[in-house]
Amino acid sequence: MNTDAPAPMIDYEALSGDDRGFDSAAPTANPDEIIHLKEAWQWVSTRAWVWRVLIYLLLVAPLFVSGPLPGFPLPLNVVWPRIHSGDEPHYLIILSSLIQDGDLDLANNYNSVHAGGGDAGRSFAGQPLDHHVSWYDDNGKFTLWWRVFEIEPGKWSRQPNGALVPTLRKDRLTTSLPEHQYSWHPPGIAILLAIPTYPFRGTGGVESVALMCTALTVVLACFCFEKLITPFVNNWRQQLLVTGTVFLGTPIWHYGRTLFNEPYLLCFSLAAYTLALRYNRYVAAGTCIALGIWMKPPFALLAIPLAMNCVIKKQVFAIFRLFSPLAVSVGLLLWMNHQMHGAVGASSTAWQWGNPISGSFKLFFSIEHGILLYSPIVVVAFVCLPQFFTKRFPESAIFGLAFILYFLLMVSWVSWHGG
């Protein structure tokens, strides 16, 4: 018997659907539909603006949902944007004081919150919110509110109308309290948001409009980032891939719906470096850094790399243009210190040295605040550092110096996780 004989040929085309092993009545792909899908994909894949709009829409999408809210059983709620936690209600109180009272004295605003007012946001009305204020006592010693008052809600008392009243700590009963209460947070974010939120003063709209402004600020930062990295990429696809990864693959996406300084500082830093390095606009770049100083005074460090770039390019007058807005900003900040605390050097936040080595390790590896845990994508940036420096060494050195200066300052602060 010949076992090597070829198997008989089967004409599959002549067989019925059942004979071929599948149901002939089953739906098959329409060639015209496949062609249309291919054409649609080709159209989308060649339009940069489509992908850019997609990134921007994703950046603002978190505005439309809020996390767990008091009194709501659902973990996510479709409501007007609300602030959630941390320092957010305290930034909102500064804003409320500025647009309602025209000052930065927060005593009446915190009292309003304890009585059920919305100065700190709808979720914090009537809550035992601690006061983020500081002052200098009769001996000139820097004092924080929580060192004088009890911060445990159970130790607070109530007025007959139900309003909460903070209670002095037993060891502080003889402490002389200040006439005014000024926040230990710089007022920059409140000053910046005062104009767009002013028409909504006294309403819950202030909270939502402020968060909308944050989201738009992150979109503007995204636009500046695109311009800044243009020389480092080969085409618009690479540009948008990197941009989307940075803004949607890191906590930037989260911060875009919060009332913190970080989204604004991100925008100011990217805008400053874009204006200086791409358009040679040093007055505008200095103005961006000057605005950031009113949110976090150490932000002034970011002017040093740009100044060094001017020195390298022998643009002496550009240094003057860069530092002019900074000088005005610092001068106004010192004047504000004098008005609130009686001395130009009396800042609302006192610097406290920490351990730089410990701070560096924790800033990268901490379970609660570690960069590598919450932004593992930065590993790619470190791996690609040699390529950056090979392709454009001067600018890479400028970016690297800016990072190193700010990083060293933050890890040297005792509150390294709050920088």
C-alpha positions in Angstrom: 0.0 0.0 0.0 1.4 3.4 -1.0 1.1 5.7 2.0 2.8 8.6 0.2 0.0 9.1 -2.2 -1.3 12.7 -2.2 -4.5 13.4 -0.4 -7.4 14.1 -2.8 -8.0 17.8 -3.6 -11.2 19.3 -2.2 -13.0 22.1 -4.1 -14.0 24.3 -1.1 -15.7 26.8 -3.4 -18.1 24.1 -4.7 -19.1 23.0 -1.2 -22.0 24.4 0.7 -21.6 26.4 3.9 -22.4 23.3 6.1 -19.9 21.2 4.2 -17.1 23.7 4.7 -17.6 23.6 8.4 -19.4 26.9 9.2 -22.9 28.3 8.8 -23.4 29.8 5.4 -26.0 32.1 6.9 -23.6 33.6 9.4 -22.8 37.3 8.8 -19.6 38.1 7.0 -17.6 41.3 6.9 -18.8 43.7 4.3 -15.9 44.7 2.0 -17.3 48.2 1.6 -17.5 48.6 5.4 -13.8 47.6 5.8 -12.9 50.1 3.1 -14.8 52.8 4.8 -13.1 52.0 8.1 -9.7 52.1 6.5 -10.4 55.4 4.9 -11.7 56.8 8.2 -8.6 55.6 10.0 -6.3 57.0 7.3 -8.1 60.4 7.6 -7.8 60.4 11.4 -4.2 59.2 11.5 -3.1 62.1 9.2 -4.9 64.9 11.2 -2.8 66.2 14.1 -5.6 68.4 15.4 -7.8 65.3 16.0 -5.3 63.8 18.4 -4.5 67.1 20.0 -8.2 67.7 20.7 -8.5 64.2 22.1 -5.7 64.9 24.5 -7.2 68.2 25.6 -10.7 66.7 26.0 -9.2 63.9 28.2 -7.4 66.5 30.3 -10.7 68.3 31.1 -12.8 65.2 31.4 -12.3 64.7 35.2 -14.2 68.0 35.7 -17.4 66.2 34.9 -17.2 63.7 37.8 -16.4 64.2 41.4 -15.1 61.6 43.8 -16.9 60.5 47.0 -18.9 63.5 48.4 -20.5 63.8 51.8 -24.1 62.6 51.7 -23.7 60.8 48.4 -23.7 57.0 48.4 -21.9 56.7 45.0 -18.1 56.7 44.6 -18.4 58.9 41.5 -20.9 61.7 41.1 -21.8 63.8 38.1 -22.1 67.2 39.7 -20.6 70.6 39.4 -16.9 70.4 40.1 -16.0 70.4 43.8 -12.8 70.5 45.7 -11.9 67.3 47.6 -9.2 67.5 50.3 -5.9 68.6 51.5 -5.1 72.3 51.2 -7.8 72.9 48.6 -10.5 74.3 51.0 -7.8 76.7 52.5 -6.9 78.1 49.0 -10.6 78.5 48.4 -11.0 80.4 51.6 -8.3 82.9 50.6 -10.1 83.4 47.3 -13.5 83.8 49.0 -12.0 86.4 51.4 -10.4 88.3 48.5 -13.5 88.5 46.3 -16.1 88.9 49.1 -14.2 91.1 51.6 -11.5 92.6 49.6 -8.8 91.5 52.0 -6.7 88.5 53.1 -7.8 88.4 56.7 -9.4 84.9 57.0 -10.8 85.1 60.5 -14.4 85.8 59.5 -14.2 83.4 56.6 -13.1 80.4 58.8 -15.9 81.4 61.3 -18.3 81.4 58.5 -17.3 77.8 57.5 -17.7 76.6 61.1 -21.2 78.1 61.0 -22.2 76.4 57.8 -21.0 78.9 55.2 -19.6 77.9 51.8 -16.3 79.9 51.9 -14.3 76.7 51.9 -16.5 74.8 49.4 -19.8 73.0 49.6 -18.3 69.8 51.0 -16.7 71.6 54.0 -19.6 73.8 55.1 -20.2 73.4 58.8 -17.1 71.2 59.2 -14.4 71.5 61.9 -11.8 72.8 59.5 -8.5 73.7 61.0 -7.1 77.2 60.2 -4.1 77.3 57.9 -2.9 80.6 59.3 0.3 81.8 61.0 1.5 84.9 62.9 4.4 86.2 64.9 3.8 86.5 68.7 4.9 89.3 70.9 8.4 87.9 71.1 8.6 87.7 67.3 8.3 83.9 67.3 6.7 82.3 64.3 3.5 80.6 65.3 1.1 78.2 63.6 -2.6 78.0 64.4 -2.6 74.2 65.1 0.1 74.8 67.8 -2.3 77.0 69.7 -5.7 75.4 69.1 -7.0 71.8 69.4 -7.3 70.2 65.9 -9.3 67.2 67.1 -13.0 68.0 66.3 -14.2 66.2 69.4 -12.5 68.9 71.6 -14.3 71.8 69.9 -17.3 73.5 71.5 -20.5 74.7 69.9 -22.4 78.0 70.1 -26.2 77.9 70.8 -26.8 78.2 67.1 -24.7 75.1 66.4 -21.7 76.9 65.0 -18.4 75.2 65.9 -15.8 77.0 68.0 -12.1 76.1 68.0 -10.8 75.4 71.5 -7.5 76.6 72.8 -5.0 74.0 74.0 -4.7 73.8 77.7 -1.0 74.9 77.6 -1.9 77.9 75.5 -4.7 79.5 77.5 -2.6 82.6 78.1 -1.4 83.0 74.5 -2.2 86.3 73.0 -4.0 85.8 69.7 -3.5 88.0 66.6 -6.1 90.5 65.6 -6.0 89.3 62.0 -5.5 85.8 60.6 -3.4 85.5 57.5 -2.9 82.2 55.6 0.5 80.5 55.7 -0.2 79.8 51.9 0.9 82.5 49.6 -2.1 84.3 48.0 -1.0 84.0 44.4 -3.6 81.5 43.3 -6.4 83.6 44.8 -5.2 86.8 43.2 -5.0 85.0 39.8 -8.5 83.6 40.1 -10.1 86.7 41.6 -11.2 88.1 38.2 -12.8 85.0 36.6 -14.6 84.1 39.9 -15.6 87.6 41.1 -19.0 87.5 39.3 -19.9 84.3 41.3 -18.8 85.6 44.7 -21.0 84.4 47.5 -22.2 81.4 45.6 -21.1 77.8 45.0 -20.1 78.8 41.5 -16.7 80.2 42.8 -15.6 76.6 43.6 -16.6 75.2 40.2 -15.2 78.1 38.1 -11.9 78.0 40.0 -11.6 74.3 39.1 -12.5 75.0 35.5 -9.7 77.6 35.4 -7.3 74.9 36.7 -8.3 72.6 33.9 -7.8 75.3 31.2 -4.4 76.1 32.8 -3.3 72.5 32.3 -4.5 72.6 28.7 -2.4 75.7 28.2 0.6 74.0 29.8 0.1 71.1 27.4 0.2 73.5 24.5 3.4 75.1 25.8 4.9 71.7 26.3 4.3 70.8 22.7 6.1 73.9 21.5 9.0 73.3 23.9 9.8 69.8 22.8 9.5 70.4 19.1 13.2 70.3 18.4 13.5 67.0 20.3 11.1 65.1 18.1 11.0 64.1 14.4 7.3 64.6 13.6 4.0 65.6 15.0 3.1 62.0 15.9 6.1 61.7 18.2 5.3 65.1 19.6 1.7 64.2 20.5 2.7 60.8 21.8 5.2 62.3 24.2 2.8 65.0 25.2 -0.1 62.6 25.8 2.2 60.3 27.8 3.4 63.1 30.0 0.1 64.8 30.7 -2.1 61.7 30.8 0.4 59.2 32.2 1.4 61.2 35.3 -0.4 62.9 38.3 -0.7 66.0 36.1 -4.0 64.5 34.9 -5.2 64.4 38.5 -4.0 67.8 39.4 -5.9 69.3 36.5 -9.1 69.1 38.5 -7.8 70.4 41.8 -7.3 73.7 43.5 -3.6 73.4 44.1 -0.7 75.6 43.1 1.0 72.8 41.1 -1.0 73.0 37.9 -0.4 76.8 37.7 3.3 76.4 38.5 3.5 73.7 35.8 2.0 76.1 33.3 4.2 79.1 34.3 7.4 77.1 34.1 6.6 75.6 30.7 5.4 78.9 29.4 8.5 80.8 30.7 10.9 78.3 29.1 8.9 78.2 25.9 8.7 82.0 25.6 12.4 82.4 26.3 13.9 79.5 24.3 11.5 79.4 21.4 10.5 83.0 21.0 13.2 85.0 22.8 10.5 86.8 24.9 12.3 87.3 28.1 10.0 89.9 29.6 7.0 87.5 29.2 9.1 84.6 30.5 10.1 86.7 33.6 6.5 87.6 34.1 5.5 83.9 34.2 8.1 83.2 36.9 7.1 86.4 38.7 3.5 85.1 39.0 4.8 81.8 40.2 6.7 83.5 43.0 3.4 84.6 44.5 2.4 80.9 44.7 5.7 79.5 45.9 8.6 82.0 46.4 11.3 79.3 45.6 9.9 79.3 42.1 12.4 82.2 41.5 15.1 79.5 41.1 13.8 78.7 37.6 15.1 82.0 36.4 18.7 81.0 37.0 19.0 78.5 34.1 17.4 81.0 31.7 19.8 83.7 32.9 22.7 81.4 32.3 21.4 80.8 28.8 21.5 84.6 28.2 25.1 84.7 29.4 26.1 81.9 27.1 24.5 83.6 24.1 25.9 87.0 25.3 22.4 88.5 25.5 23.1 90.9 28.4 20.1 93.0 27.9 17.9 89.9 27.9 19.0 89.2 31.5 17.6 92.6 32.5 14.4 91.9 30.7 14.1 88.6 32.5 14.7 89.9 36.0 12.7 93.1 35.8 9.3 91.4 36.4 10.9 89.3 39.1 12.2 92.3 40.9 8.7 93.9 40.9 7.2 90.6 42.2 9.7 90.2 45.0 9.3 93.8 46.0 5.5 93.5 46.2 5.9 90.2 48.2 8.1 91.9 50.7 5.7 94.8 51.0 2.9 92.3 51.7 5.0 90.7 54.4 5.3 94.1 56.1 1.6 94.8 55.8 0.6 91.5 57.3 3.3 90.7 59.8 5.1 94.0 60.4 8.4 93.2 58.7 9.6 92.6 55.1 11.3 89.4 56.2 8.4 88.1 58.1 7.1 85.5 55.7 3.9 83.6 56.3 5.8 80.3 55.9 9.0 79.7 57.9 11.7 77.7 56.2 12.8 74.6 58.1 15.7 72.5 57.1 15.3 68.8 56.6 17.7 66.0 55.7 18.5 66.2 51.9 19.6 62.6 51.6 16.5 61.3 53.3 14.3 63.7 51.4 15.8 62.6 48.1 15.2 58.9 48.8 11.7 59.5 50.0 10.8 61.8 47.1 11.6 59.0 44.7 10.6 55.9 46.6 8.0 56.9 49.3 4.8 54.8 49.2 2.7 57.9 49.8 4.6 60.5 47.7 7.2 58.7 45.7 7.7 59.9 42.1 8.6 56.4 40.8 5.5 54.9 42.4 3.0 57.5 41.1 4.8 58.4 37.8 6.7 55.3 36.8 6.8 56.6 33.2 9.7 59.0 34.3 12.0 56.0 34.2 11.8 56.4 30.4 13.0 60.0 30.7 16.0 58.9 32.8 16.9 56.2 30.3 16.7 58.6 27.4 18.8 61.3 29.0 21.9 60.6 27.0 19.9 61.0 23.8 18.6 64.3 24.9 22.0 65.7 25.6 23.4 64.2 22.4 20.7 65.8 20.3 20.5 69.3 21.9 23.1 69.6 24.7 22.6 73.3 25.6 18.9 73.1 26.1 19.1 69.8 27.8 21.6 71.3 30.2 19.2 74.2 30.9 16.3 71.8 31.6 18.5 69.6 33.7 19.8 72.5 35.8 16.2 73.8 36.4 15.2 70.3 37.7 18.3 69.9 39.9 18.0 73.3 41.5 14.3 72.9 42.4 14.8 69.3 43.4 17.6 70.0 45.8 15.6 72.8 47.4 12.5 70.7 47.9 14.4 67.7 49.4 16.2 70.0 51.8 12.9 71.2 53.2 11.5 69.4 56.3 8.1 69.2 54.5 9.6 67.7 51.3 6.4 65.9 50.4 4.5 69.3 50.3 6.8 71.0 47.8 
